[in-house]
Amino acid sequence: MADRDALMQLVTFQLGEELYGMDIMDVKEIVPSMEIRTIPNAPSYVEGLYNLRGEIIPIINLHKRFHLKKPASMEDDALLSGFIIIDLGGMKLGVIIDRVDRVVSVEYSAVQPPPQMLTGIGAEYISGVINQGTGYLIILDIRKLFNAKELQKIDEIRK
């Protein structure tokens, strides 16, 4: 039996044609897609604002941020799509996902360093990849998705 300290839990989701994961400790919750209030003069990757139980949360579109294609639509997409709410240093953001997958436990030893370029997302945003035989699970490093200046602009939009 593997040592529990050697495992990490990832929330996995589809974005474009690829499967991504992020550390479950960075995920506050997953909510279904709802109406977003657009904001004029926001960066192109900021879809708008979402009211989550009275808290205003900026919604980020990683398709636009990384120039990813949307996947072919499937019948259950509306049921499985939504927002992953993350916390970046006390600021909550919502990330649009195409399909939520599941929570998986993986051994740290299975994580390989990211290749220089993978599916349009640069290696600087990826903490590692896991070979799953049929493809790769790409682990996003949410702390590197936005630089300090971008986070400041997003925070200003929220207020």
Steps between C-alpha positions, in 0.01 A plus 500: 500500500635842406588754767217755526755782514620396154157561345343816369134551424404679182171636374501407132310669220495535124606823340500487123613155392726436799455375857632733770529478874561734789580432863179439693629730775487794255138429404234664716203354310360410161180675394277454194520756219281796577446847360810719501485879501740630235736784586604764245874555448595177678784287363372271224537188715277641779147391408340712771380479857299231673300547821559195719280531808567874523872480421611655169741271317683576172457221244804413289481333160817292452394424140556868423804532727684215327327501158350153547227356280171403658434124479225354285170529687347198664151448644601520866733801465252737663477271803876453536627849414537777754748704699774384732533757777862538608674716759813688396645667806163593644341600169240259366481442125278278292649302213268384223530126431348299217433187702573405857655154515576372851733515796800269465784404731838473332844421629748784485746259340265467197524874426745583222639847421297685238621506141597842364173545312181306556162572336557873479560545872861582575704286738521791747132445590532124546639332810517158336335236284390145565503244221168316509563268208221652286629853551640738756353659809643853506538644850451878505693719741226752581744735674678557170195549275506876556777742583466756781397779261223286346372398843491865606297593191260209559460606864422859392230372265342308786460810717 
